[in-house]
Amino acid sequence: MSKYVVSSSLRNIGYQVGTQAGVHRFLIDEPVNLRGTDAGPNPVQYLLGAVNGCLAITAESVAKRQKLTLDKFDVRSVGNIARFEDGSSAVDHIKVTITFKADIEGQAKEDFLAETLKKCTVHKTLAPGVKFEFDFIQED
C-alpha cells in the first residue's frame, strides 16, 4: 500500500493555490475570465494531466512486462464539465485519444491496451463515476 501526501494553501492572489507534493511545488489557478490570474492550470486540467500521465506511465510498465518496444505513446484528453442547477459542476465525460507506435498487432495489441487501462490507477479510480471514451491510433 502506498500513501501520497499533497499539501495546498490558498494564496491571496486571485484563486492561486500553492501546492507541494514531496519536493515538487506547483501552482493551481483559474483563467482570468474566471477571476483567476492564469498562473497555472486549473484543477480540471491537472485532473486530465493525471489521467494522461498515469496512462503513459502504465503503458510503459506494461510494455516492459510484456517485453514490447513502445516507440511512442501520446495521450490527449478532453474533459466535459456538467453544470447543475445548484451551481455545482462535475467532470462527467473524458474523451481520450492515444496515439502509439509499437510492433504489435491483433490479440497482443488488444491485450496491451486492455492491461494498460486496467492497471492505470487514475483511470481505475475515476471510471466508476466518469464516462470514458477511448480512441486508439496506431502508427506504423
C-alpha positions as protocol buffer text, in pm:
chain_id: "A"
residue {
  index: 1
  type: MET
  ca { x: 0 y: 0 z: 0 }
}
residue {
  index: 2
  type: SER
  ca { x: 125 y: 346 z: -90 }
}
residue {
  index: 3
  type: LYS
  ca { x: 29 y: 681 z: 51 }
}
residue {
  index: 4
  type: TYR
  ca { x: 81 y: 1017 z: -107 }
}
residue {
  index: 5
  type: VAL
  ca { x: 67 y: 1347 z: 78 }
}
residue {
  index: 6
  type: VAL
  ca { x: -7 y: 1668 z: -109 }
}
residue {
  index: 7
  type: SER
  ca { x: -43 y: 2000 z: 74 }
}
residue {
  index: 8
  type: SER
  ca { x: -213 y: 2307 z: -73 }
}
residue {
  index: 9
  type: SER
  ca { x: -267 y: 2663 z: 50 }
}
residue {
  index: 10
  type: LEU
  ca { x: -481 y: 2936 z: -96 }
}
residue {
  index: 11
  type: ARG
  ca { x: -268 y: 3240 z: -177 }
}
residue {
  index: 12
  type: ASN
  ca { x: -404 y: 3595 z: -159 }
}
residue {
  index: 13
  type: ILE
  ca { x: -370 y: 3638 z: -536 }
}
residue {
  index: 14
  type: GLY
  ca { x: -687 y: 3567 z: -735 }
}
residue {
  index: 15
  type: TYR
  ca { x: -757 y: 3196 z: -700 }
}
residue {
  index: 16
  type: GLN
  ca { x: -395 y: 3083 z: -685 }
}
residue {
  index: 17
  type: VAL
  ca { x: -325 y: 2775 z: -478 }
}
residue {
  index: 18
  type: GLY
  ca { x: 34 y: 2687 z: -392 }
}
residue {
  index: 19
  type: THR
  ca { x: 75 y: 2311 z: -382 }
}
residue {
  index: 20
  type: GLN
  ca { x: 356 y: 2088 z: -259 }
}
residue {
  index: 21
  type: ALA
  ca { x: 386 y: 1719 z: -347 }
}
residue {
  index: 22
  type: GLY
  ca { x: 704 y: 1579 z: -197 }
}
residue {
  index: 23
  type: VAL
  ca { x: 985 y: 1803 z: -322 }
}
residue {
  index: 24
  type: HIS
  ca { x: 773 y: 1937 z: -610 }
}
residue {
  index: 25
  type: ARG
  ca { x: 590 y: 2268 z: -598 }
}
residue {
  index: 26
  type: PHE
  ca { x: 330 y: 2390 z: -843 }
}
residue {
  index: 27
  type: LEU
  ca { x: 51 y: 2644 z: -879 }
}
residue {
  index: 28
  type: ILE
  ca { x: -315 y: 2576 z: -940 }
}
residue {
  index: 29
  type: ASP
  ca { x: -520 y: 2870 z: -1065 }
}
residue {
  index: 30
  type: GLU
  ca { x: -816 y: 2970 z: -1278 }
}
residue {
  index: 31
  type: PRO
  ca { x: -816 y: 3171 z: -1600 }
}
residue {
  index: 32
  type: VAL
  ca { x: -853 y: 3549 z: -1585 }
}
residue {
  index: 33
  type: ASN
  ca { x: -1214 y: 3532 z: -1714 }
}
residue {
  index: 34
  type: LEU
  ca { x: -1298 y: 3328 z: -1401 }
}
residue {
  index: 35
  type: ARG
  ca { x: -1128 y: 3581 z: -1170 }
}
residue {
  index: 36
  type: GLY
  ca { x: -801 y: 3390 z: -1153 }
}
residue {
  index: 37
  type: THR
  ca { x: -458 y: 3505 z: -1264 }
}
residue {
  index: 38
  type: ASP
  ca { x: -391 y: 3218 z: -1509 }
}
residue {
  index: 39
  type: ALA
  ca { x: -60 y: 3148 z: -1333 }
}
residue {
  index: 40
  type: GLY
  ca { x: -111 y: 2773 z: -1364 }
}
residue {
  index: 41
  type: PRO
  ca { x: -350 y: 2507 z: -1490 }
}
residue {
  index: 42
  type: ASN
  ca { x: -689 y: 2484 z: -1324 }
}
residue {
  index: 43
  type: PRO
  ca { x: -787 y: 2179 z: -1116 }
}
residue {
  index: 44
  type: VAL
  ca { x: -964 y: 2004 z: -1405 }
}
residue {
  index: 45
  type: GLN
  ca { x: -660 y: 2047 z: -1628 }
}
residue {
  index: 46
  type: TYR
  ca { x: -447 y: 1886 z: -1357 }
}
residue {
  index: 47
  type: LEU
  ca { x: -701 y: 1602 z: -1335 }
}
residue {
  index: 48
  type: LEU
  ca { x: -679 y: 1542 z: -1709 }
}
residue {
  index: 49
  type: GLY
  ca { x: -299 y: 1562 z: -1690 }
}
residue {
  index: 50
  type: ALA
  ca { x: -308 y: 1300 z: -1414 }
}
residue {
  index: 51
  type: VAL
  ca { x: -514 y: 1071 z: -1640 }
}
residue {
  index: 52
  type: ASN
  ca { x: -270 y: 1122 z: -1927 }
}
residue {
  index: 53
  type: GLY
  ca { x: 41 y: 1078 z: -1717 }
}
residue {
  index: 54
  type: CYS
  ca { x: -88 y: 767 z: -1544 }
}
residue {
  index: 55
  type: LEU
  ca { x: -191 y: 606 z: -1874 }
}
residue {
  index: 56
  type: ALA
  ca { x: 151 y: 678 z: -2029 }
}
residue {
  index: 57
  type: ILE
  ca { x: 349 y: 554 z: -1729 }
}
residue {
  index: 58
  type: THR
  ca { x: 130 y: 244 z: -1702 }
}
residue {
  index: 59
  type: ALA
  ca { x: 171 y: 174 z: -2075 }
}
residue {
  index: 60
  type: GLU
  ca { x: 549 y: 185 z: -2040 }
}
residue {
  index: 61
  type: SER
  ca { x: 533 y: -50 z: -1741 }
}
residue {
  index: 62
  type: VAL
  ca { x: 301 y: -293 z: -1922 }
}
residue {
  index: 63
  type: ALA
  ca { x: 521 y: -283 z: -2234 }
}
residue {
  index: 64
  type: LYS
  ca { x: 829 y: -370 z: -2030 }
}
residue {
  index: 65
  type: ARG
  ca { x: 647 y: -657 z: -1858 }
}
residue {
  index: 66
  type: GLN
  ca { x: 524 y: -789 z: -2192 }
}
residue {
  index: 67
  type: LYS
  ca { x: 869 y: -733 z: -2346 }
}
residue {
  index: 68
  type: LEU
  ca { x: 731 y: -493 z: -2607 }
}
residue {
  index: 69
  type: THR
  ca { x: 912 y: -198 z: -2758 }
}
residue {
  index: 70
  type: LEU
  ca { x: 695 y: 109 z: -2718 }
}
residue {
  index: 71
  type: ASP
  ca { x: 837 y: 373 z: -2951 }
}
residue {
  index: 72
  type: LYS
  ca { x: 563 y: 630 z: -2889 }
}
residue {
  index: 73
  type: PHE
  ca { x: 269 y: 675 z: -2653 }
}
residue {
  index: 74
  type: ASP
  ca { x: 97 y: 1013 z: -2669 }
}
residue {
  index: 75
  type: VAL
  ca { x: -223 y: 1086 z: -2478 }
}
residue {
  index: 76
  type: ARG
  ca { x: -472 y: 1370 z: -2535 }
}
residue {
  index: 77
  type: SER
  ca { x: -776 y: 1407 z: -2309 }
}
residue {
  index: 78
  type: VAL
  ca { x: -1078 y: 1631 z: -2341 }
}
residue {
  index: 79
  type: GLY
  ca { x: -1293 y: 1665 z: -2032 }
}
residue {
  index: 80
  type: ASN
  ca { x: -1659 y: 1768 z: -2040 }
}
residue {
  index: 81
  type: ILE
  ca { x: -1795 y: 1963 z: -1745 }
}
residue {
  index: 82
  type: ALA
  ca { x: -2160 y: 1910 z: -1649 }
}
residue {
  index: 83
  type: ARG
  ca { x: -2317 y: 2208 z: -1472 }
}
residue {
  index: 84
  type: PHE
  ca { x: -2601 y: 2154 z: -1228 }
}
residue {
  index: 85
  type: GLU
  ca { x: -2893 y: 2371 z: -1117 }
}
residue {
  index: 86
  type: ASP
  ca { x: -2742 y: 2424 z: -772 }
}
residue {
  index: 87
  type: GLY
  ca { x: -2435 y: 2589 z: -929 }
}
residue {
  index: 88
  type: SER
  ca { x: -2205 y: 2292 z: -882 }
}
residue {
  index: 89
  type: SER
  ca { x: -2026 y: 2108 z: -1159 }
}
residue {
  index: 90
  type: ALA
  ca { x: -1851 y: 1779 z: -1227 }
}
residue {
  index: 91
  type: VAL
  ca { x: -1640 y: 1616 z: -1494 }
}
residue {
  index: 92
  type: ASP
  ca { x: -1887 y: 1370 z: -1645 }
}
residue {
  index: 93
  type: HIS
  ca { x: -1710 y: 1257 z: -1963 }
}
residue {
  index: 94
  type: ILE
  ca { x: -1346 y: 1226 z: -2070 }
}
residue {
  index: 95
  type: LYS
  ca { x: -1253 y: 1151 z: -2431 }
}
residue {
  index: 96
  type: VAL
  ca { x: -903 y: 1008 z: -2450 }
}
residue {
  index: 97
  type: THR
  ca { x: -708 y: 975 z: -2774 }
}
residue {
  index: 98
  type: ILE
  ca { x: -399 y: 757 z: -2752 }
}
residue {
  index: 99
  type: THR
  ca { x: -154 y: 760 z: -3040 }
}
residue {
  index: 100
  type: PHE
  ca { x: 109 y: 492 z: -3009 }
}
residue {
  index: 101
  type: LYS
  ca { x: 380 y: 317 z: -3203 }
}
residue {
  index: 102
  type: ALA
  ca { x: 470 y: -40 z: -3117 }
}
residue {
  index: 103
  type: ASP
  ca { x: 544 y: -351 z: -3319 }
}
residue {
  index: 104
  type: ILE
  ca { x: 229 y: -536 z: -3208 }
}
residue {
  index: 105
  type: GLU
  ca { x: -98 y: -631 z: -3370 }
}
residue {
  index: 106
  type: GLY
  ca { x: -403 y: -849 z: -3322 }
}
residue {
  index: 107
  type: GLN
  ca { x: -457 y: -1004 z: -2980 }
}
residue {
  index: 108
  type: ALA
  ca { x: -120 y: -882 z: -2848 }
}
residue {
  index: 109
  type: LYS
  ca { x: -224 y: -523 z: -2920 }
}
residue {
  index: 110
  type: GLU
  ca { x: -567 y: -575 z: -2759 }
}
residue {
  index: 111
  type: ASP
  ca { x: -405 y: -735 z: -2452 }
}
residue {
  index: 112
  type: PHE
  ca { x: -154 y: -450 z: -2418 }
}
residue {
  index: 113
  type: LEU
  ca { x: -423 y: -180 z: -2436 }
}
residue {
  index: 114
  type: ALA
  ca { x: -664 y: -365 z: -2206 }
}
residue {
  index: 115
  type: GLU
  ca { x: -396 y: -421 z: -1943 }
}
residue {
  index: 116
  type: THR
  ca { x: -287 y: -58 z: -1963 }
}
residue {
  index: 117
  type: LEU
  ca { x: -642 y: 62 z: -1892 }
}
residue {
  index: 118
  type: LYS
  ca { x: -694 y: -197 z: -1619 }
}
residue {
  index: 119
  type: LYS
  ca { x: -371 y: -114 z: -1437 }
}
residue {
  index: 120
  type: CYS
  ca { x: -389 y: 267 z: -1463 }
}
residue {
  index: 121
  type: THR
  ca { x: -462 y: 384 z: -1108 }
}
residue {
  index: 122
  type: VAL
  ca { x: -613 y: 720 z: -1202 }
}
residue {
  index: 123
  type: HIS
  ca { x: -838 y: 577 z: -1475 }
}
residue {
  index: 124
  type: LYS
  ca { x: -949 y: 296 z: -1246 }
}
residue {
  index: 125
  type: THR
  ca { x: -1029 y: 547 z: -970 }
}
residue {
  index: 126
  type: LEU
  ca { x: -1234 y: 777 z: -1192 }
}
residue {
  index: 127
  type: ALA
  ca { x: -1406 y: 519 z: -1416 }
}
residue {
  index: 128
  type: PRO
  ca { x: -1694 y: 435 z: -1178 }
}
residue {
  index: 129
  type: GLY
  ca { x: -1814 y: 797 z: -1184 }
}
residue {
  index: 130
  type: VAL
  ca { x: -1689 y: 936 z: -1515 }
}
residue {
  index: 131
  type: LYS
  ca { x: -1772 y: 810 z: -1863 }
}
residue {
  index: 132
  type: PHE
  ca { x: -1452 y: 744 z: -2058 }
}
residue {
  index: 133
  type: GLU
  ca { x: -1432 y: 720 z: -2435 }
}
residue {
  index: 134
  type: PHE
  ca { x: -1109 y: 592 z: -2591 }
}
residue {
  index: 135
  type: ASP
  ca { x: -970 y: 624 z: -2942 }
}
residue {
  index: 136
  type: PHE
  ca { x: -655 y: 426 z: -3016 }
}
residue {
  index: 137
  type: ILE
  ca { x: -443 y: 525 z: -3313 }
}
residue {
  index: 138
  type: GLN
  ca { x: -153 y: 300 z: -3400 }
}
residue {
  index: 139
  type: GLU
  ca { x: 120 y: 449 z: -3616 }
}
residue {
  index: 140
  type: ASP
  ca { x: 343 y: 246 z: -3844 }
}
